[in-house]
C-alpha cells in the first residue's frame, strides 16, 4: 500500500503529460460510425407506360424508377409489388441508371400478371455499412394482410405513384362520337372530326376498339366556325340518324384528343360560329372574304383577328372570345391573417386532378373588383396552403384562386374560386 502511494504522483504526472501533448493523426483514434440508412426520394417515384397508354395489357411492359441516395455505396435495392387477387408479393431488383440517377426496373406484362390495379407493397435498400431502410404502402399492406395490424408495417409512405393498371386484351369498348353546333344548337353541324388518322371525316359514328388501345381524335371546324372543346355527350332523337349533343361541361379545348379507350364513352366535339367570319361587311359595306388570326384566344386572354376587304383594302380588327376554362376548380378555404402576412388555404386536390393541375394561381388585391393593384403567386398544386408576405399592416385584401397549368407554351386554367377577404394584422 505504501509503494502504491509513492507511485501515485508519478502516474498522475504521466497522465498530465499526455493531456498536454498536441493531438495528431497518430494520437487520434477514430471509429467509422456511419449509421445513416439510404434515403428514398418518394417524389421521384414514377411508372412509365407505353406511349399513348394509361393502362397496359399482355405484351406491354412498364418501367418503374425511383431515386435512392447514400453516403456509402448501396448494396441492393428491392421493389415489391402486390398484384390483385394474389396473396403474395413479387419482388424486383432494379438497377442504377447513371443517366437518370435513378434505380429502374422494367416489368413485362405476361399472362401471369392478373388484371386490375398493381400496387407497390414496399421499397427497401441497404448500403455497404449494412444500414437498412424500408417504406411500406399501407393500401397494399391492408389488402394483402387484413388480419395483421397496420402498425406492424413501419415506416409507411404514399407509394401510389407506382400504381399501374392491367386490362384484358380481349375486351372491347364502344366509342360513340359526334359534333354539335353550339350557336344554332344543332347536332351534326359546325365541323367534322377524324378518327385515328382515317382519311374520311365524320359528323357522328360508333367505333369498337380493343380496351386499353390508344385513340386519337382531331376536330376540324367548318368555314365560319371555331372549335370550342370536347365534352361528354348523349344520344338524342328517335330517327335512324345518329345524333349526339353535349351532356357535360366542356373539357379540353385542344382539337387533337389522345386517350386510352378503357370504357364505353360518348363524346361530343362542340363548335360555334365565329362573329364576323366570313361574311361580315367592312366599313365601306363590302364583304370581307378573308380573316387571319393575329393572336389566338386562350383560356386567360381573348384573341385578335384581322380581316382585309378584297374590294377596297379596308382592314377590320375584331376580338376572338376567350376560351372556356378546362381544369377543375379549386375550393378556397378561410385565409388566416398574421403580422404583415396572410396564409391562403385551399382544399386538397385529388391525385387524379394533380395529373392535370400543376400549380394554383393565387390572385390578391386591395381592390374588391380586382381592377387595380392585382398581384399573383403560383405555388405547387400539391400544397394546401401558401403564405403571402410583405402585405400592408391593417389593410383588407381580397383573394381568389384557380387551377393553373402551362403545357407546351399553352396555359390551361379553371374558373376562379369564390372571393375571400382577409384583414392583415
C-alpha positions as CSV (number, residue, x, y, z in Angstrom):
1,X,0.0,0.0,0.0
2,X,2.9,2.4,0.9
3,X,4.6,1.6,-2.5
4,X,1.3,2.4,-4.4
5,X,1.0,5.8,-2.6
6,X,4.6,6.6,-3.7
7,X,3.8,5.7,-7.3
8,X,0.5,7.7,-7.5
9,X,2.2,11.2,-8.1
10,X,4.3,9.7,-10.8
11,X,1.2,8.2,-12.6
12,X,-0.6,11.5,-12.4
13,X,2.3,13.3,-13.9
14,X,2.4,10.9,-16.8
15,X,-1.3,11.4,-17.5
16,X,-0.9,15.2,-17.4
17,X,2.0,15.0,-19.8
18,X,-0.2,13.0,-22.3
19,X,-3.0,15.6,-21.9
20,X,-0.7,18.4,-22.8
21,X,0.7,16.7,-25.9
22,X,-0.7,18.0,-29.3
23,X,-3.2,15.7,-31.0
24,X,-2.0,14.4,-34.3
25,X,-3.3,11.8,-36.7
26,X,-1.1,9.2,-34.9
27,X,-2.6,10.0,-31.5
28,X,-6.3,10.2,-32.5
29,X,-8.3,7.0,-32.8
30,X,-11.5,7.4,-34.9
31,X,-14.3,5.0,-35.4
32,X,-16.3,4.9,-38.7
33,X,-19.7,5.2,-37.2
34,X,-22.0,5.6,-40.2
35,X,-25.5,4.7,-39.1
36,X,-27.4,6.6,-41.7
37,X,-29.5,4.4,-44.0
38,X,-30.1,5.1,-47.7
39,X,-32.6,7.9,-48.5
40,X,-35.6,7.0,-50.7
41,X,-36.9,10.0,-52.7
42,X,-40.6,9.3,-52.9
43,X,-41.2,12.4,-55.0
44,X,-39.1,10.8,-57.8
45,X,-41.1,7.6,-57.9
46,X,-42.8,7.1,-61.3
47,X,-44.2,4.5,-63.7
48,X,-43.6,4.9,-67.4
49,X,-46.2,3.2,-69.6
50,X,-46.1,2.6,-73.4
51,X,-46.6,5.8,-75.3
52,X,-50.3,6.8,-75.5
53,X,-51.5,4.4,-72.9
54,X,-52.9,4.9,-69.4
55,X,-53.3,1.1,-68.9
56,X,-51.4,-1.9,-70.0
57,X,-52.2,-5.4,-71.2
58,X,-50.4,-8.6,-72.0
59,X,-47.4,-8.0,-74.2
60,X,-46.7,-4.5,-72.8
61,X,-44.1,-3.5,-70.3
62,X,-43.8,-0.8,-67.6
63,X,-40.7,0.8,-66.2
64,X,-40.6,1.7,-62.5
65,X,-38.0,4.2,-61.3
66,X,-37.0,5.9,-58.0
67,X,-34.1,7.9,-56.8
68,X,-32.2,6.4,-53.8
69,X,-29.0,8.0,-52.4
70,X,-26.5,7.2,-49.7
71,X,-23.1,8.4,-48.5
72,X,-21.7,4.9,-49.0
73,X,-22.3,2.6,-51.9
74,X,-25.7,1.0,-52.0
75,X,-25.6,-2.8,-51.7
76,X,-29.0,-3.5,-53.1
77,X,-32.5,-2.1,-53.8
78,X,-35.7,-4.1,-54.0
79,X,-39.2,-3.1,-55.1
80,X,-42.0,-5.5,-54.2
81,X,-45.4,-5.4,-55.9
82,X,-48.8,-6.7,-54.7
83,X,-50.8,-8.0,-57.6
84,X,-54.6,-8.1,-57.4
85,X,-56.0,-11.5,-56.3
86,X,-52.6,-12.9,-55.3
87,X,-51.8,-13.5,-51.7
88,X,-48.0,-12.9,-52.1
89,X,-45.7,-10.2,-53.5
90,X,-43.5,-10.2,-56.5
91,X,-40.0,-8.7,-55.8
92,X,-37.9,-7.0,-58.4
93,X,-34.2,-6.0,-58.4
94,X,-33.9,-2.5,-60.0
95,X,-30.5,-1.4,-61.4
96,X,-28.9,2.0,-61.2
97,X,-29.1,4.2,-64.3
98,X,-26.4,6.8,-64.2
99,X,-28.1,8.9,-66.9
100,X,-31.3,9.4,-64.9
101,X,-29.6,8.9,-61.5
102,X,-32.4,6.5,-60.6
103,X,-32.9,2.8,-59.8
104,X,-35.0,1.4,-62.6
105,X,-36.7,-1.9,-63.4
106,X,-38.7,-2.9,-66.5
107,X,-41.6,-5.2,-65.7
108,X,-43.0,-7.3,-68.6
109,X,-46.8,-7.8,-68.6
110,X,-47.2,-11.5,-69.1
111,X,-50.2,-13.8,-68.8
112,X,-49.3,-14.4,-65.2
113,X,-50.0,-10.8,-64.2
114,X,-53.6,-10.5,-63.1
115,X,-55.9,-7.8,-64.3
116,X,-56.5,-4.9,-62.1
117,X,-54.5,-2.2,-60.2
118,X,-51.0,-3.3,-59.3
119,X,-49.6,-1.5,-56.2
120,X,-46.1,-1.3,-54.7
121,X,-46.0,-3.3,-51.5
122,X,-42.7,-1.8,-50.3
123,X,-39.4,-0.4,-51.4
124,X,-36.2,-1.4,-49.5
125,X,-32.5,-0.6,-49.7
126,X,-29.3,-1.5,-47.8
127,X,-25.9,0.2,-48.0
128,X,-22.3,-1.3,-47.7
129,X,-22.3,-0.5,-43.9
130,X,-25.4,-2.6,-43.5
131,X,-27.7,0.3,-42.9
132,X,-31.3,-0.6,-44.0
133,X,-34.4,1.4,-44.9
134,X,-37.8,0.1,-45.9
135,X,-41.0,2.0,-46.8
136,X,-44.4,0.2,-46.9
137,X,-47.5,1.1,-48.8
138,X,-50.4,0.9,-46.3
139,X,-53.0,0.4,-49.0
140,X,-51.2,-2.7,-50.3
141,X,-50.5,-4.0,-46.8
142,X,-54.1,-3.8,-45.7
143,X,-55.2,-5.7,-48.9
144,X,-52.6,-8.4,-48.6
145,X,-52.6,-8.8,-44.8
146,X,-56.0,-7.6,-43.5
147,X,-55.6,-9.6,-40.2
148,X,-52.3,-8.0,-39.3
149,X,-52.3,-4.6,-37.6
150,X,-51.0,-1.9,-40.0
151,X,-48.8,-0.5,-37.3
152,X,-46.7,-3.7,-37.7
153,X,-45.5,-2.4,-41.1
154,X,-43.4,0.6,-40.3
155,X,-42.5,3.1,-41.6
156,X,-45.3,3.8,-44.1
157,X,-45.4,6.1,-47.1
158,X,-47.6,7.0,-50.0
159,X,-46.3,4.9,-52.9
160,X,-49.4,5.3,-55.1
161,X,-47.2,6.9,-57.8
162,X,-46.0,3.4,-58.5
163,X,-49.6,2.1,-59.4
164,X,-50.4,0.8,-62.8
165,X,-53.5,-1.0,-64.2
166,X,-53.5,-4.2,-66.3
167,X,-56.6,-4.8,-68.5
168,X,-57.6,-7.8,-70.6
169,X,-56.5,-7.7,-74.3
170,X,-59.7,-9.5,-75.3
171,X,-62.2,-6.9,-74.0
172,X,-63.7,-4.3,-76.4
173,X,-65.3,-0.9,-75.8
174,X,-67.6,1.3,-77.9
175,X,-66.8,4.9,-78.6
176,X,-69.7,7.0,-79.8
177,X,-68.6,10.3,-81.2
178,X,-70.5,13.3,-82.8
179,X,-70.3,17.0,-83.5
180,X,-72.5,19.9,-82.3
181,X,-73.1,23.5,-83.3
182,X,-73.3,25.5,-80.1
183,X,-74.5,28.6,-81.9
184,X,-77.6,27.0,-83.5
185,X,-78.0,24.2,-81.0
186,X,-77.8,21.7,-83.9
187,X,-76.5,18.2,-83.9
188,X,-74.1,17.2,-86.7
189,X,-73.3,20.8,-87.6
190,X,-70.3,23.1,-87.2
191,X,-67.4,20.8,-88.2
192,X,-66.2,17.3,-88.5
193,X,-63.6,15.0,-86.8
194,X,-61.0,12.4,-87.9
195,X,-60.8,9.1,-86.0
196,X,-57.3,7.6,-85.7
197,X,-56.0,9.5,-88.8
198,X,-58.6,7.9,-91.1
199,X,-58.9,9.6,-94.5
200,X,-62.6,10.2,-94.1
201,X,-64.2,12.6,-91.6
202,X,-67.4,12.1,-89.6
203,X,-70.2,14.0,-88.0
204,X,-71.3,11.1,-85.9
205,X,-70.4,7.4,-85.7
206,X,-69.7,4.4,-83.4
207,X,-66.4,2.7,-83.2
208,X,-65.5,-0.6,-81.5
209,X,-61.9,-0.9,-80.3
210,X,-59.8,-3.1,-78.0
211,X,-60.0,-2.0,-74.4
212,X,-56.9,0.0,-73.4
213,X,-56.0,0.8,-77.0
214,X,-54.8,4.3,-78.0
215,X,-57.2,6.5,-79.8
216,X,-56.7,9.9,-81.5
217,X,-59.5,12.3,-82.4
218,X,-58.9,15.5,-84.4
219,X,-61.7,18.1,-84.6
220,X,-61.9,20.2,-87.7
221,X,-64.2,23.3,-87.7
222,X,-66.2,24.1,-90.8
223,X,-65.7,27.5,-92.6
224,X,-67.1,30.3,-90.3
225,X,-66.8,28.1,-87.2
226,X,-64.2,27.5,-84.5
227,X,-63.7,24.6,-82.2
228,X,-64.8,25.1,-78.6
229,X,-63.9,21.8,-76.9
230,X,-64.6,18.1,-76.3
231,X,-67.2,17.1,-73.7
232,X,-69.3,14.1,-72.7
233,X,-72.2,13.6,-75.0
234,X,-75.6,11.8,-75.1
235,X,-77.5,10.3,-78.0
236,X,-80.7,12.1,-78.8
237,X,-83.6,11.8,-81.3
238,X,-85.7,8.9,-82.4
239,X,-84.6,8.6,-86.0
240,X,-82.2,6.2,-87.7
241,X,-79.7,9.0,-88.0
242,X,-77.2,9.1,-85.1
243,X,-77.5,12.5,-83.2
244,X,-75.3,13.5,-80.3
245,X,-75.5,16.6,-78.2
246,X,-73.5,17.8,-75.1
247,X,-74.2,16.2,-71.7
248,X,-71.4,17.7,-69.6
249,X,-69.0,20.6,-69.2
250,X,-66.5,21.4,-71.9
251,X,-63.2,19.7,-71.3
252,X,-60.0,20.2,-73.2
253,X,-60.1,22.9,-76.0
254,X,-57.3,21.2,-77.8
255,X,-58.7,19.9,-81.1
256,X,-56.4,16.9,-81.0
257,X,-57.6,14.5,-78.4
258,X,-55.4,11.5,-77.4
259,X,-56.6,9.0,-74.8
260,X,-56.7,5.3,-73.9
261,X,-60.1,3.6,-74.6
262,X,-60.8,2.0,-71.2
263,X,-64.6,2.1,-71.2
264,X,-67.7,2.8,-73.3
265,X,-67.9,6.6,-73.8
266,X,-70.0,9.1,-75.8
267,X,-68.0,12.2,-76.8
268,X,-69.1,15.4,-78.5
269,X,-67.0,17.9,-80.4
270,X,-68.5,21.3,-79.9
271,X,-68.1,24.1,-82.4
272,X,-69.5,27.7,-82.6
273,X,-69.9,30.3,-85.3
274,X,-67.2,33.0,-85.3
275,X,-68.6,36.5,-85.3
276,X,-67.6,38.4,-88.4
277,X,-66.5,35.3,-90.3
278,X,-66.6,35.1,-93.2
279,X,-69.4,37.4,-94.4
280,X,-69.5,40.5,-92.2
281,X,-69.0,43.6,-94.3
282,X,-66.1,46.1,-93.9
283,X,-66.7,49.8,-93.0
284,X,-67.5,50.5,-96.7
285,X,-70.1,47.8,-96.9
286,X,-68.0,45.3,-98.8
287,X,-67.9,41.6,-97.9
288,X,-64.7,40.5,-96.2
289,X,-63.7,37.2,-97.7
290,X,-60.5,36.5,-95.7
291,X,-59.8,36.6,-92.0
292,X,-56.4,35.9,-90.3
293,X,-55.9,35.1,-86.7
294,X,-53.2,37.5,-85.4
295,X,-53.4,36.3,-81.7
296,X,-55.1,33.1,-80.9
297,X,-57.6,33.1,-78.0
298,X,-56.5,31.3,-74.8
299,X,-58.1,30.5,-71.5
300,X,-56.6,33.6,-69.9
301,X,-56.9,36.1,-72.8
302,X,-59.0,37.0,-75.8
303,X,-57.6,36.7,-79.2
304,X,-57.5,39.0,-82.2
305,X,-58.4,38.5,-85.9
306,X,-57.7,40.7,-88.9
307,X,-59.9,40.9,-92.0
308,X,-58.9,42.6,-95.2
309,X,-61.5,43.7,-97.7
310,X,-60.7,42.4,-101.2
311,X,-62.5,45.4,-102.8
312,X,-61.2,48.5,-101.1
313,X,-58.4,47.0,-99.0
314,X,-60.1,48.2,-95.7
315,X,-58.7,46.4,-92.7
316,X,-61.0,45.3,-89.9
317,X,-59.9,44.0,-86.5
318,X,-62.1,42.0,-84.1
319,X,-61.8,40.2,-80.9
320,X,-61.9,36.4,-80.5
321,X,-63.7,35.3,-77.4
322,X,-61.6,33.8,-74.6
323,X,-61.7,30.0,-74.4
324,X,-63.6,28.3,-71.7
325,X,-61.6,27.0,-68.7
326,X,-60.7,23.4,-68.9
327,X,-59.4,22.5,-65.5
328,X,-61.4,21.5,-62.4
329,X,-62.0,24.4,-60.0
330,X,-60.1,24.6,-56.6
331,X,-62.1,25.3,-53.5
332,X,-60.6,28.1,-51.4
333,X,-60.8,28.0,-47.6
334,X,-60.8,30.8,-45.0
335,X,-57.5,32.7,-45.1
336,X,-55.5,33.2,-41.8
337,X,-54.2,36.7,-41.1
338,X,-50.9,37.4,-39.4
339,X,-48.4,40.3,-39.0
340,X,-47.9,41.8,-42.4
341,X,-48.8,38.5,-44.0
342,X,-51.7,36.1,-44.7
343,X,-51.8,32.3,-45.2
344,X,-54.1,31.3,-48.1
345,X,-55.6,27.8,-47.8
346,X,-57.5,25.6,-50.2
347,X,-59.0,22.1,-50.3
348,X,-56.5,19.3,-51.1
349,X,-56.5,18.5,-54.8
350,X,-57.1,14.8,-55.6
351,X,-54.3,12.7,-57.1
352,X,-56.4,12.2,-60.2
353,X,-56.7,16.0,-60.7
354,X,-53.0,16.6,-59.9
355,X,-52.2,14.8,-63.1
356,X,-53.6,17.8,-65.0
357,X,-53.2,20.6,-62.4
358,X,-49.6,21.6,-61.7
359,X,-50.0,25.0,-59.9
360,X,-52.5,27.1,-58.0
361,X,-52.8,30.7,-59.1
362,X,-53.4,33.0,-56.1
363,X,-54.6,36.4,-57.0
364,X,-54.9,39.1,-54.3
365,X,-55.7,42.8,-54.2
366,X,-56.9,45.6,-52.0
367,X,-59.5,46.2,-54.8
368,X,-62.6,44.1,-54.4
369,X,-63.1,44.1,-58.1
370,X,-59.5,43.1,-58.9
371,X,-59.1,46.0,-61.3
372,X,-56.1,47.7,-59.6
373,X,-53.0,46.6,-57.6
374,X,-53.5,43.0,-58.5
375,X,-50.7,40.5,-57.8
376,X,-50.4,36.8,-58.3
377,X,-48.5,33.9,-56.8
378,X,-48.1,30.4,-58.2
379,X,-47.4,27.7,-55.6
380,X,-47.4,24.0,-56.4
381,X,-50.8,22.3,-56.6
382,X,-49.5,19.6,-54.3
383,X,-49.7,22.1,-51.4
384,X,-52.8,23.1,-49.5
385,X,-51.6,26.5,-48.3
386,X,-49.3,29.4,-49.1
387,X,-48.1,32.3,-47.0
388,X,-48.1,35.7,-48.7
389,X,-45.6,38.1,-47.1
390,X,-45.0,41.8,-47.3
391,X,-48.6,42.9,-47.0
392,X,-49.6,46.3,-45.6
393,X,-50.4,46.4,-41.9
394,X,-54.2,46.9,-41.2
395,X,-55.1,46.6,-44.9
396,X,-58.0,44.5,-46.1
397,X,-57.2,42.2,-49.0
398,X,-59.4,40.1,-51.3
399,X,-58.2,36.7,-52.5
400,X,-59.4,34.2,-55.1
401,X,-57.6,31.2,-56.6
402,X,-57.8,28.9,-59.6
403,X,-56.0,25.8,-61.0
404,X,-53.2,26.6,-63.4
405,X,-51.1,24.5,-65.8
406,X,-48.7,25.5,-68.6
407,X,-48.1,22.8,-71.1
408,X,-46.3,23.2,-74.4
409,X,-46.5,27.0,-74.0
410,X,-50.3,26.9,-73.6
411,X,-51.9,27.9,-70.4
412,X,-54.9,26.0,-69.0
413,X,-56.9,27.2,-66.0
414,X,-60.1,26.6,-64.1
415,X,-62.8,29.1,-63.1
416,X,-61.9,31.5,-60.3
417,X,-62.9,30.3,-56.8
418,X,-65.2,32.3,-54.5
419,X,-63.6,35.5,-53.2
420,X,-62.3,35.6,-49.6
421,X,-61.5,38.8,-47.6
422,X,-58.6,38.9,-45.1
423,X,-57.5,41.8,-42.9
424,X,-53.8,41.9,-42.2
425,X,-52.6,42.4,-38.6
